[in-house]
Amino acid sequence: MAQTITRDKMNQAWQRFAQTGQVDREAVRREVADSWQRCYRQGLRPNAPKGSLKLSSAQMARIRAANADFIEAALPFMRFLQSAVRGSGFILVLTNADGVLLDVFGDEEILGMAQDNNYVAGSSRAEEEVGTNSIGLCLVERKPVQVTGPEHYNQRHHDWTCSSAPVFSPEGNLLGAITLSGKSSSAHRHTLGMVISAAEAIENKLKQRKADKEKSNYETMLESILGSISEAVIAVNHKGVVTHANQAACRMGGFCAAKVLGQTIDRVFPGHPLLMDMARHGKDYGNVEVAVDGPRGRTYFILRPFMIREDEKHFGFFLVMNERSRFFNEVRKISGHNARFTFEDIKGSSPEFLRQIKLANIAAGADSRVLIMGETGTGKELFAQAIHNASERAQGPFVAINCAAIPRELIESEILGYKDGAFTGARKGGQVGKLELADGGTIFLDEVGEMPLDAQTKFLRVLQDGMITRLGDNRPVKVDVRVIAATNEDLVERVASKGFRQDLYFRLSVVELNIPPLRARLDDLPLLVEHVLGRISYKLGARQLGISPEALEVLSRYPWPGNVRELGNILEMAAIVCDDRDIQVEHLPQRLFRAGLTAPVSQTVQPLKQMEAEVLKNALAECDGNVAKVARKLGLSRSTIYRRMKELGIGKSVSFD
């Protein structure tokens, strides 16, 4: 009875509107009332006769072609709904975004009723064409709508009840609507729920098809990209499963794509759980070294991960494979493991100095181990680099390591490397040692006398058989490395005091070079000054600087405890303060003029330890006992200053506050 009263009120409201154009908004809901007023303003007549079809078959064919994906996705659900409402007096309609009917399904009786109102494929149910109806209103409001009886604008449609739901593309664009229409006496709210469910199902189908298409396009594009690049690449998803492996990776790893695709990465590279951890948790632990056993034996590779993330979500990673030797070569270029200096950069003409240069040239061609001895700052690494660049290993790496600058407990791991989890604090994935980085080239061990005895023992084994074993690992690795060592100590004395292994000393000192200190070749001072000033002028972007005879005389009377390195520091400071003029006496640091540090050349010939003691005492006094300042002033490391103070017995007489 309530429904009859509502229909009566709607009839009265429609009659009043048809006569006066006024809408009773208490009887008519907002969406319908707004639609009636829009239709009225457009000049539509509430009692207009049925309109004729406006679309030709050619026009309809073009519209169906433009909506082909929409129709194809909707058709299964239209068929399902058709079977669900068969015999109920309803028809099922699919329209495009303009309100044009694309397909109509239903019982013969209701289809005949629809044809009487031109409710057939090719006709339009746009609001501006036929007035208020569920299809047109749904497309305007962009939401599900049910329009029943006199809610329709045109009187010819009052016998109908229609429920429409809009359908949107995956991008959110309006595609059209799906509608259930029947006799108004059959109106029921559940019909609206049915079309809403059908619309949602169509949208999900379209989304799935888009995702499948994008995945297919992505797969095709990825395969094309991976196949066209020279790098060996393996793609792994967030579950650790290999999804792609290009031909370069298959050739390098010695496997075929069919055998690795679909496998978890820890099965492709067994014994490396870190790879699965990265895949599942999205954590980038950096490069991972793996071993692959093949017909030719074991081969080592470096896997470099590139994580795939979007909006903080992890999707997996790419692994770029490199043969270990090639990877190390790239690391060396970036990290500066190369030698810059040649014998042309070594300046000097004193007989003893020239003899050492000649001996170094001979050693360069022999590939023998070399031990370079000399005071701090005499240019031992300069000689080492020159030997490397004059040898057959010149194209290989030159890796330098200062044995005194590394904590004693870490020097083994620095030289030999370590495996993942070898000790507390070890970095994930382990670390390559300097010996492996130097494979095919030269390793330069500066201040080798500071190497701890236990590290000396392990290093001796490397020299004996050319095999290294990383800390925490049990697999030895073959390396081909030339060793050049340097020291500013008397290793014979260290051997006698049990501070250095005698057998290691003999292994290192196949060729011995003794670089004379600067004070022993002061005749080379003008040549060295000219060379150093040329380098400094280039560095500072200044003209070629010169030096006055008076300033050069001051330099020639200085004992040079820091040797050529100290000379370079002093000249650079003078070049900075000389304001682009030739260096004068007033531009030189004051320490060159302090008593005990400057003396006639004839007076500088004195016991070395006595001279060092005087230099250190004066420097400490000048710096108020600040060892860091003394180290900077003399161009030495703090550890060297402390050691020299202890050896010379001057530590107790100096305050370090």
PEJOZI-V366200 format. One record per run of one state. SS is the DSSP state (H for helix, E for strand, C for the rest). FROM is the first residue (numbers start at 1). TO is the last residue. If there is no record, write none. Layout:
# PEJOZI-V366200
{{SS:FROM:TO} {SS:FROM:TO}}
This chain:
# PEJOZI-V366200
{{C:1:1} {H:2:20} {C:21:29} {H:30:41} {C:42:56} {H:57:66} {C:67:67} {H:68:84} {C:85:89} {E:90:96} {C:97:99} {E:100:106} {C:107:107} {H:108:116} {C:117:123} {E:124:124} {C:125:126} {H:127:130} {C:131:133} {H:134:141} {C:142:144} {E:145:148} {H:149:151} {C:152:154} {H:155:157} {C:158:159} {E:160:168} {C:169:173} {E:174:183} {H:184:186} {C:187:188} {H:189:228} {C:229:231} {E:232:237} {C:238:240} {E:241:245} {C:246:246} {H:247:253} {C:254:256} {H:257:260} {C:261:263} {E:264:264} {H:265:268} {C:269:272} {H:273:281} {C:282:287} {E:288:294} {C:295:296} {E:297:310} {C:311:312} {E:313:323} {H:324:335} {C:336:342} {H:343:345} {C:346:350} {H:351:366} {C:367:369} {E:370:373} {C:374:379} {H:380:389} {C:390:397} {E:398:402} {C:403:410} {H:411:416} {E:417:418} {C:419:430} {E:431:432} {C:433:433} {H:434:437} {C:438:441} {E:442:446} {C:447:447} {H:448:450} {C:451:452} {H:453:465} {C:466:466} {E:467:468} {C:469:470} {E:471:471} {C:472:476} {E:477:478} {C:479:481} {E:482:487} {C:488:490} {H:491:496} {C:497:501} {H:502:508} {C:509:510} {E:511:514} {C:515:517} {H:518:540} {C:541:546} {E:547:547} {C:548:548} {H:549:556} {C:557:557} {E:558:558} {C:559:562} {H:563:577} {C:578:582} {E:583:583} {C:584:584} {H:585:587} {C:588:589} {H:590:593} {C:594:594} {E:595:595} {C:596:597} {E:598:598} {C:599:600} {H:601:603} {C:604:607} {H:608:622} {C:623:626} {H:627:634} {C:635:637} {H:638:648} {C:649:657}}
